[in-house]
Amino acid sequence: MIKTFTNYYKYLVFSVLLLLVIGFNQSAYSQTATAPVGDGSSGNPYQIATLENLYWIATTFNTNLSKHYLQTADIDASSTTSWTTTGGTGWMGIATYSDFIGTYDGGGYSIRNLYTMKTSFMNVGLFGTIGVGGIVKNLRLVNTRMTGFLRAGALAAEAEGAIISNVISVGGTVSAGSNVGGLVGQSNLATTITNCYSSTTVSGSGTQKGGLSGNLLASSVITNSYSIGQVNGTGGGLVGTINSSTVTNSYYNSETSGKSDTGKGIPKTTAEMKVQSTYTGWDFTAGTGVWAINPTGYISYPYLQGFTYDVPGTIPTVNPILGLEVSAPTSYTWTGSSDSDCGEPGNWSGGMPPV
């Protein structure tokens, strides 16, 4: 259900009281905010290169929520586990009390190990609310851990009239009472989510929780996206609940999610999820398309071409292709016809085995 005016009013009063009691004062916390390079215009966006730059967006409260941002490096947010913040510990959240209506371009980079623990607080995520016209794109979230009272998502607790594209959430957990999603807690007011996926584990007490979005409302749309994360308790494999909205060409893993619901995402087995023909209408054009799947000698879930991934077999893994495994059906026979080098393809019939 779309939040009523009464609920919104109660939430607003609650938030204001918290601010008055705790105080929105950066100096009260141990973490540091550093202003980024740029002026926030479309031609000269703020360049987010460090955790301190990212935190600066949150500490400016509503001053810079309509600006343009470009992430220019991978960011490790591991230190947020020891941060003190309003209502708990960890990450404070960008636009927790107002809507983010600017543009955040992740540039194909990652934010890793972002942490929030606010069991009595609403709207937890990298963003609290991405509002009407707000755009977030080209961003990889890795091992995000979000725990809140109501509304939680790795990317955002709420998206209201937002545009979200090419955003992925890999690993991690998101938990709250209701409106919980691997990517977005509640998607509302004609929000569009396109070319996204999540493998994040979702938990909560209500039915409004899903592998990608907990709640999809008011003409919102999910297109060409998928989820393989576990959804604990009631809820949906891709979307928890849906009302006057549309899910098109989007899928979830019925085995890893533990769900089999239909009408708000199409359930597929692990094997089916790793076959290109499953994905109706998706662009897999090599080099110029959106998606890729199944590197030579391997099978995998679809992955976005715009991100950098480990070379298959790399140890330790940093940015693995999701679900990568050696192709099972091929057999390899040692011939030794060239020399004694097991790394020489000519010594094997059927080609050299993948790592």
C-alpha positions in Angstrom: 0.0 0.0 0.0 1.2 3.5 -0.8 2.1 5.2 2.4 -0.7 7.4 3.7 -0.4 11.0 4.7 -0.9 10.0 8.3 2.0 7.5 8.2 4.2 10.0 6.4 3.4 12.7 9.0 4.2 10.3 11.8 7.5 9.4 10.1 8.4 13.0 9.6 7.7 13.9 13.2 9.7 10.9 14.4 12.6 11.9 12.1 12.6 15.5 13.3 12.6 14.5 16.9 15.5 12.2 16.4 17.4 15.0 14.7 16.7 17.3 17.6 17.7 14.8 20.2 20.8 13.4 18.6 21.7 16.4 16.5 22.8 16.4 12.9 26.3 17.3 13.7 29.1 15.7 11.7 31.6 16.5 14.5 29.7 14.2 16.8 30.8 11.2 14.8 34.2 9.6 14.3 34.0 9.5 10.5 35.3 12.2 8.2 33.6 13.9 5.2 35.7 15.3 2.4 34.3 17.5 -0.3 34.9 16.0 -3.7 36.4 17.6 -6.8 33.8 19.2 -9.2 30.9 21.6 -8.8 28.0 19.2 -9.2 26.9 20.4 -12.6 26.2 18.0 -15.5 29.4 19.2 -17.2 31.5 19.1 -14.1 30.0 16.5 -11.7 31.3 15.9 -8.2 33.9 13.1 -8.5 33.4 10.5 -5.8 36.7 8.7 -5.4 36.7 7.8 -1.6 34.4 6.8 1.2 35.0 10.3 2.7 33.6 11.8 -0.6 30.6 9.5 -0.5 29.9 10.4 3.1 30.1 14.1 2.3 27.0 13.7 0.1 25.1 12.4 3.2 26.4 15.0 5.6 25.3 17.9 3.3 21.8 16.9 4.2 19.5 18.3 1.5 21.9 20.9 0.1 23.3 18.8 -2.8 20.6 16.2 -3.4 19.8 17.6 -6.9 23.5 17.6 -8.1 25.4 15.3 -10.5 27.9 12.8 -9.2 30.4 10.5 -10.9 32.2 7.7 -9.1 35.8 7.5 -10.3 37.2 4.6 -8.2 36.2 1.5 -6.2 35.3 2.4 -2.7 35.9 0.1 0.3 33.3 1.0 3.1 34.5 -1.7 5.6 35.1 1.0 8.2 31.4 1.7 8.4 31.0 -1.2 10.8 32.5 1.0 13.5 30.7 4.2 12.7 28.2 6.0 15.0 25.2 7.3 13.2 21.7 8.6 13.9 19.6 5.7 15.3 22.3 3.1 15.4 25.6 2.2 13.9 27.1 2.2 10.4 26.3 4.2 7.3 23.9 7.2 7.7 22.4 7.0 4.2 22.2 9.6 1.5 18.8 11.4 1.4 17.4 9.7 4.6 15.2 12.7 5.3 14.7 14.2 1.8 14.7 12.8 -1.7 17.8 12.4 -3.9 16.7 13.9 -7.2 20.1 14.3 -8.8 22.2 11.8 -10.9 24.7 9.3 -9.5 26.7 7.5 -12.1 28.8 4.7 -10.6 31.1 4.7 -13.6 31.2 0.9 -13.5 32.9 1.0 -10.1 32.1 -0.7 -6.8 31.1 0.2 -3.3 32.0 -2.6 -1.0 31.2 -3.7 2.5 28.7 -0.9 3.3 27.1 -1.5 6.7 24.1 -0.2 8.6 22.5 -1.5 11.8 19.4 0.6 12.8 16.8 -1.8 14.1 14.4 0.9 15.2 14.9 3.2 12.2 13.2 3.4 8.8 14.7 3.9 5.3 18.1 2.2 5.3 20.2 1.8 2.2 23.0 3.5 0.3 20.2 6.0 -0.4 17.2 6.6 1.9 14.9 7.8 -0.9 15.7 8.3 -4.6 12.9 10.7 -5.6 11.1 11.9 -8.8 13.7 12.3 -11.6 16.5 10.9 -9.5 18.9 8.7 -11.5 21.3 6.0 -10.3 23.2 4.0 -12.9 26.3 1.9 -13.6 27.0 1.0 -10.0 28.1 -2.3 -8.4 27.3 -2.9 -4.7 29.2 -5.7 -3.1 28.6 -7.4 0.3 26.2 -4.7 1.5 24.7 -5.4 4.9 21.6 -3.4 5.8 19.4 -3.9 8.8 16.5 -1.6 9.6 13.0 -1.4 11.1 11.0 -0.7 8.0 12.0 -0.2 4.3 15.5 -1.4 3.4 17.4 -2.1 0.2 21.1 -2.4 -0.7 20.7 0.5 -3.1 17.7 2.4 -1.7 15.0 2.0 0.9 12.6 3.8 -1.4 12.5 4.8 -5.0 9.7 7.2 -5.9 9.6 8.2 -9.6 13.3 7.2 -9.9 15.3 5.8 -12.8 17.6 2.9 -11.9 19.6 1.2 -14.5 22.7 -1.1 -14.8 22.9 -1.4 -11.0 23.9 -4.7 -9.4 24.0 -5.9 -5.8 26.3 -8.9 -5.2 26.2 -10.9 -2.0 25.4 -9.3 1.4 22.1 -9.2 3.3 19.2 -6.8 3.7 16.7 -7.1 6.6 13.7 -5.1 7.9 10.1 -5.7 9.0 8.6 -5.0 5.6 9.3 -3.4 2.2 12.7 -5.2 1.9 14.5 -5.8 -1.4 17.9 -7.0 -2.6 18.2 -3.7 -4.5 15.2 -1.5 -3.5 12.8 -1.8 -0.6 9.8 0.0 -2.1 9.5 1.1 -5.7 6.8 3.7 -6.2 5.4 6.5 -8.4 6.4 5.2 -11.8 9.9 4.1 -10.8 11.8 2.2 -13.6 14.3 -0.5 -12.8 16.1 -1.7 -16.0 19.1 -4.1 -16.6 19.7 -4.8 -12.9 20.3 -7.9 -10.8 20.9 -9.0 -7.2 22.3 -12.0 -5.4 21.6 -10.4 -2.0 19.9 -12.4 0.8 16.6 -10.8 1.9 14.9 -11.2 5.3 11.9 -9.7 7.0 8.7 -10.4 8.9 6.1 -9.2 6.2 5.2 -10.4 2.7 6.5 -7.2 1.1 10.0 -8.5 0.5 11.6 -9.7 -2.8 14.9 -10.6 -4.3 15.0 -7.3 -6.3 12.3 -5.1 -4.9 10.1 -5.7 -1.8 7.1 -3.7 -3.1 6.3 -2.5 -6.6 3.6 0.2 -6.8 1.8 2.9 -8.8 2.9 2.3 -12.4 6.4 1.3 -11.6 8.2 -1.0 -14.0 11.0 -3.7 -13.8 12.5 -4.7 -17.1 15.3 -7.1 -18.2 16.4 -7.8 -14.7 16.9 -10.8 -12.4 17.5 -12.0 -8.9 19.1 -15.2 -7.5 19.3 -14.2 -3.8 17.6 -16.2 -1.0 14.3 -14.7 0.2 13.6 -15.9 3.8 10.0 -16.3 4.9 7.1 -15.1 2.9 7.6 -12.9 -0.1 8.5 -13.2 -3.8 11.6 -14.4 -5.7 11.9 -11.2 -7.6 9.2 -8.9 -6.2 7.4 -9.3 -2.9 4.1 -7.6 -3.7 2.9 -5.7 -6.8 0.1 -3.2 -7.4 -0.7 -1.4 -10.7 2.8 -2.0 -11.9 4.6 -4.1 -14.5 7.4 -6.7 -14.6 8.6 -7.5 -18.1 11.2 -10.0 -19.3 12.5 -10.4 -15.7 13.4 -13.6 -13.9 14.5 -15.1 -10.6 16.1 -18.4 -9.5 13.4 -20.6 -7.9 16.0 -22.9 -6.4 18.3 -20.3 -4.7 15.4 -18.0 -3.7 13.2 -20.8 -2.3 10.2 -19.2 -4.1 7.9 -20.2 -7.0 5.5 -17.3 -7.3 4.5 -16.0 -10.7 3.0 -12.8 -12.2 5.7 -10.6 -10.7 8.8 -12.3 -12.2 9.3 -15.6 -14.0 10.8 -18.5 -11.9 13.6 -20.5 -13.5 15.9 -23.2 -12.3 19.7 -22.6 -11.9 20.4 -24.4 -15.2 17.8 -22.4 -17.0 19.1 -19.1 -15.6 22.5 -19.9 -17.1 21.2 -20.3 -20.7 21.0 -17.2 -23.0 17.8 -18.4 -24.6 15.9 -18.0 -21.3 16.2 -14.2 -21.5 13.6 -12.9 -24.0 14.3 -9.5 -25.4 17.7 -9.0 -23.8 20.6 -7.6 -25.8 23.6 -10.0 -25.8 25.4 -8.4 -28.8 29.1 -9.0 -28.1 31.0 -5.8 -27.5 28.1 -3.4 -28.1 25.2 -4.9 -26.2 24.1 -4.7 -22.6 24.5 -8.3 -21.4 27.0 -11.2 -21.7 26.8 -14.8 -20.6 28.9 -18.0 -20.7 32.5 -17.2 -21.3 34.4 -19.8 -23.4 34.7 -23.0 -21.4 32.4 -21.8 -18.7 28.7 -21.3 -17.9 27.4 -18.4 -15.8 24.5 -16.1 -15.0 24.1 -13.1 -17.3 26.4 -10.2 -16.4 26.6 -6.6 -17.6 29.2 -5.8 -20.2 29.8 -2.3 -18.7 31.7 -3.6 -15.7 35.1 -5.1 -15.3 35.4 -8.8 -14.1 38.1 -11.2 -13.1 39.6 -13.4 -15.7 38.0 -16.8 -15.2 40.2 -18.8 -12.8 41.7 -15.8 -11.0 42.6 -16.3 -7.3 41.7 -14.5 -5.2 38.5 -13.3 -6.8 37.7 -9.6 -6.7 34.9 -9.1 -9.2 33.8 -12.6 -10.3 31.3 -13.3 -13.0 28.2 -14.3 -11.1 27.7 -18.1 -10.9 30.7 -18.9 -13.0 31.5 -22.6 -13.3 33.4 -24.9 -15.7 31.2 -26.3 -18.5 30.4 -29.8 -17.4 29.6 -31.8 -20.6 33.0 -31.4 -22.3 35.5 -34.3 -21.9 39.3 -33.8 -22.3 41.9 -36.5 -23.1 45.6 -36.2 -22.6 47.6 -37.0 -25.8 51.0 -35.6 -25.1 51.4 -35.2 -28.9 53.4 -31.9 -28.6 55.4 -32.2 -25.4 54.9 -32.8 -21.7 53.4 -29.4 -20.9 49.9 -29.8 -19.5 49.3 -26.1 -20.3 49.8 -26.7 -24.0 46.5 -27.0 -25.9 48.1 -29.3 -28.5 48.6 -32.0 -25.8 44.9 -32.4 -25.3 42.1 -33.7 -27.6 39.1 -31.5 -27.5 41.2 -28.5 -26.4 42.9 -27.7 -23.1 40.6 -28.0 -20.0 39.6 -24.7 -18.4 41.0 -24.0 -14.9 
